[in-house]
């Protein structure tokens, strides 16, 4: 009864046009009042859900993404991508994917990557004759690598919710993230041959060297962030701080695209971008706590065991449920709602927690490019000035689904790097 009312209130509020964060909070407050919990528990759970040293990394990674974009690091990454893949048929589309792949190693945010790369490449692709819907759809899909290739804001949040190793999660996302990038490039190559996309002239070898040399400070950013975490030199939170300091140093001293007068506006933009996810985290903390005390997770385990589901079937069911949820719920909200529900499945079926976490994050990211709720499709459609119904998203959705299925059947695609660096999971 309690669970049914909680979800019923949430869905009613959602379809009434209330934002996801407010809908979760209001549904939780109604549930608390109806079933006799002390009202102060709402404020307490909201505060406790944000009271985490690990979560301090979130605003710093968001700020680092803003700094990288304003400091000229993103444009250098695009230049390197053009130099090495721009001569392929559909070159600018391939550049879009490769640039997103490189930027994913810095920002950890799909929305930031979509806005940064999209603002540079969607108008360019339209001028070169690419359909606007394809340019926007590709950008939205390629940006999904942001939270999968390390570092990742979603992984930081997941780690704070489950006490998993952030370093293991980061390494677990490296191979699946690259696979998603390659799958997007396969779709681009297919469409390029089918439609006849343009290609650029091959950049001479010496010119490639100059471009690569000029971009070394930008390309070192992912190495500094990920290398420090994996080596144990600093935590994910400290890595976020290091990324901000490094970005400011490169932007002010090396590339000189930032001045000291730009620091305050950059900080303000970072704070503004942090407000929404932190409010979602606070609201989701109350919602997830209610699901936990109502034993929704164990109820799901009992239901699956009643039907004699095996581990592979459980993972496929979770993937399908998250794909459906992504149609109506934003990515971060889906993480906050479903992680407390699905986590009891891990010990019940002997699943590897890192493998399970990556499957959840990948399926959530696929949801961000499925209409009508996907955040990335809204950003890309606004930049490309194209309606969501005209965007070419589904070929990329199916390509990413193939990657998800491969991960389900071959867990070592996720666990190989974490086990290589940290040893086998306990």
N, C-alpha and C positions, 0 to 999 in steps of 0.2 A: 504493500500500500504506500509506504513512505517513498520507495524508489519510483513507483509509478507516478505519484504526484510531483516529485521533483522533476522528472523528465517531461511530464505533461506541461507543467508551468513553464519550463525552459523553452519547449517547442512553441507554445502559444505566444510567448513574448517574442521569440525569434521571428515567427511569421507575422507578428504585428509590426515588424520593422524596428524593433529595439536592437541596439548593437549587442554583439555576442557577450562582451564583458559585463554590461549592465544586465542582460538577460540572465546570465549565470548568477550574478549577485542577488537579483530580485527573486529568482526562483529559490535560491538558498534561504533568503530571509523569510519568505512565505513558509517554507518547510520547517524552519526553526521555530517560527511562531505557532504554527498549527500543531506541532508535535511536542510542544512544551519545553524546548531547550531555552536556557537563559539567553536573552537577546544579545548580551555582551559577548557571547561566543563568536559572533560574526566578526566583530572588530578584532578579537583575539586571534582568530584563525587567519584573518587577512594580514595581520602584523607578523605572525609566526611564519607564514608562507614566504615572506620577503626577508626574514631575519636569517640570512645565510651568507656566509663568506663567499661561497661558490657563486652565488647569484650576483655578487658585485661585479663579476666579469661581464655581465650582460650590458650594462650601460657603457663600460669601457670599450667593448667590441663594437657597439653601435657608434660610439664617438670615433673610434679608429677608422671605421668605414667612411664617415663623413670627412675626416681629415685626409684620408688617402685620395678621395675623389677631388677635394679642393686643392690638394697639394701637387697634383699632376702625376701621381703614381698610376692612376687608372689609365690615363691617356697613353703613358709609356707602355703599359701592358698591351693596349690595343695596337700600338705601333709594332711591337714585337710580333704579335699574332699576324698582322698584315704581311710582315716581311717573310714569314715562314709558310703561311697557308693561303695567302691572298691570291696566288696564281692558279689555284685549283678552280675548276668550274664551280660557280657559286661561292667564289672566294670570300666575299664580304660576309656571307652567312656562316662559312667556316670560321672566319675571324671572330664572329659573334660568340660562337661556342668556345673557342680556345681562350678568348679574352675572359669569358665568364669562368672558365676552368681556372685560370691563373688568379683572377680576382677572388675566387672562392677561398683561396689560401690566405686571404687577408681579412675579409670583412665578416664572414660567418653568417651573413644575412641575405636571404634570397631577395627581399624587397629592395635592399640597398643596391645589390648587384644589378637587379632588373632596371632600377632607375638610372644608375650610373652608365651601364653599357647601353641601355635602350636610348637614353638621351643623345648618345654619340652615334649609334649605328642604325637605329630605326629610320631616321630621316635620310641617312646616306643610302640605305638599302632601297628606300622608296624612289630616290632620285635615279638609282641604277636600274630601275625597272622591276624590282621585286614587288609582288603583290603586298599591299599594306598588311593584310591579314596574316600572311606568312611571316613577314618581318616581325610583327608583334607577337605572334604565337611562338616563333622560335626563341625570341628573347625571353619570354615568360618561362618557357621550358628549360632553356639553358641556365637560367638563374636559379633553378631548383638545386643545382650542384652546390650553391652557397652553404646551406646547412648540412651537406653530406660530406664534401671534401673539407678536411679540417683547416682552420678552427670552425666551430659551429656554435651559434647561440642556442639552438634547440638542444644540442648535446649537453651544453652546460646546464640548461634547465632540467633535462632528463637526469643528469648525474645528481643534481641537487635533490630531486624527488626520490631517487632510488639508492643513493649512496654508492653508485658505481664509479669506477675510475674514469675521470675525464680523459686522461691520456689514452686509455684503452679504447674508449668510444671514438676519440679523434682518429686513431690509427685504423680502427675498424671501418671507418667511412671512406678511407683513401681509395681502395680498389673499387668498391661499388660506385663511388663518385666518378672515377675515371671511366668506368663502364657506361655510365649514363651519358657522359660527354661523347664517348665514341658512338653510342647508339643515336644520339642527336645528329652527329656528323654523317652517319649512314643514311638517315632520313634526308638530310640536306643533299647528299650526293645523289640519292634517288630522285628527289624533286628537281635538282639541277639538270639532270639528264632528261627528265620528263618534260620540263617546261623550257629549258634552255637558258638558265641563269648566266649572267656575264662572268668573266674572269679578268683578273688584273695581269699586267705584265710581271714576269718573274723579277724579283728584286735581285740585283747582282750580289755575289757572295761578299764582296768588300763592303757594300752598303749595309748588308745584313749585320756584318760585324760592328759597324758604327752604331746602328740602331740598338743592337744587343748591349754594346758597351754603355751607351747612354741610359739604358734601362736597368742596369745592374742594381742601383740602389732600390728601385721599385721591386725587382725580382727577388731581392734579398729579404724583403718583408716576410713572406711566408716561411722562409728558412728560419728567421729569427724567432717568429712566433711558435711554430711547430717544434723546431729543434729544441728550444728552451723547455717546452713542456715535456717532450718525450725524454729528454736527457735528465729531467728532474731538477733542472737548474732553477725553475720557478713554476708556480702553480698557474692554472688557467686564468685566475684573476690577475695575477702579476703579469701574465702574458698580455692581457688586455691593456694594462698600463704601459707596458713596454712598447706595444704597437702604437699607442697614442703618442708617446714621446718620440719614437722613431719617425713616425709620420710627420710630426711637427718639425723635427730636425731636418728631414729631407726637404720638406716643403719650403722652409724658411732659409736654410743655409745652402743646400745643394741645388735644388731646382728653382728656388726663389720665386715660386708662384704663390706663396703665402707671405704676408707681412704680419708684424706684431698686431697691427690694427685689425687683422682678420681673425685673430684668435677668439675674441669675444663672440662674434657672429657664429663661428664654427661651434663653439661650446653651446650656444643657445640652440642651434639646430640639433645638436646631439641630445640635449635635454628634451627638446620637443619630441624627437623620435623615440626616446626612451619611455615617455609617459604612457603610451598605449600598451606596450607589452608588460610593463610593470603593473598597471591596473588589471590587465588580464590575469597575470600571475596571482595577484591578491584575490580576485574574484574566484579564479579557479581553485585556489587553496581552500576556500569554504566549500565549494561544490564537490571537490575531490574528497574532502574530509567527511562529508555526509555520505558519499558513496562507500567510503571505507567503513564507517561505523555501521552502515546498513548491510555490510558483508556482501556487497554486490559482486566482488571478485570471486569469493568462494562459491557463490550461487552459480556463476558462469562456469566455474570448474566442474561443479556437480552436474550441470546440464550437459557439458561436453562429455563427461565420463559416462553419463547415462546413455549416450549414443555411441559409446565405445570409440571415440575419436582417437586416432594416433597422433604423434607429434607433428607429422607433415600436414595432416588434415587440419589440426588446430592452427598451424601457421597460415594455411590457405584461408581458413575461416576468418582469422584476424585481419588478413590482408583485404578480404572482400568487405568486411564490416567497416574498415577504415576508409576504403575507397568510396563506399556509400556515404559515410559520415562526412567525407571531404566535399561532397556536393552541397551540404547545407551548413557546415561548420568551418570556421577559419582554422588554419593550421595550428597555431599556438593553443587555441581553445580545445581543439581535438586532442592535443597532447595532454593538456591538463585534465580533461575529462576521462580519457580512456586509459592512460597509464596506470592509475590506481585500480582500474577495473581489470586490466589484463595481466598485471604483475603476478598475481597468484598462479597463473598458468605456468610460469617459469619453473618453480620448484615442483609443481604437480606433474609436469610432463618431462622433467629433466632437461629443459632447454638451456642453451648457453645464453646468459643474460645479455652479452654484447651482441650476439647474433640477433636476438629478439629485439633489442633496442634499435638496431639499424633497420630492421624490417619495418618497425613502427614509424621511424623517422622518414624512410623512403616513401611509404604509403601516404603519410601525411603531406609530404611535398608534392606527390602526384595530385593530391586533393586541391593543392593551391593553384593548379592550372586547369581544373575542371569547373565549368560554369555551374551555378551562377555566383558562387561565393569566392572563388579563388582570388587571393590578393594580387598575385603576379599578373593575372590577366587584366585586372582593372588598371594596374600601373602601366602595362604595355599598351593597352588599348587607348589610354589617355595620351601617351606619348605619340603613338602612331596615328591618333585621330581616326580610329576605326572602331566600329561597333563590335561587341564581344561575339555576336552571332556570326560575324564574318571572319573571325580569327581562326587560323589553322592550328589547332591544339591537339586534336585527337591522334594524329600519327605519332606525335611525341609522347602522348599518354600511353599508347600501346607499346611503344619502344621501351619506356620506363617500366611498364608492367612486365615485359620480358626479362628485364634485369632483376626485378623483384622476385620473379618465379625462379630464376637461376640461383638467386641467393637463398631462397627457401630450400632448394634441393642440394645446394653445395655450400654449406655453412662456412667452409674454409675460405671462401672468397672474402668473408668478413673477419674471421678469427685468425687468419694466417699472420698478418702483420702484428697485431697485439700479442699473440703468443710468441712470435719471433723476438720481439723487443723485451717484453715483460715476463715471458715464460708462460706455460699453460695456465688457463684460468683455474682458480681454486675450486 
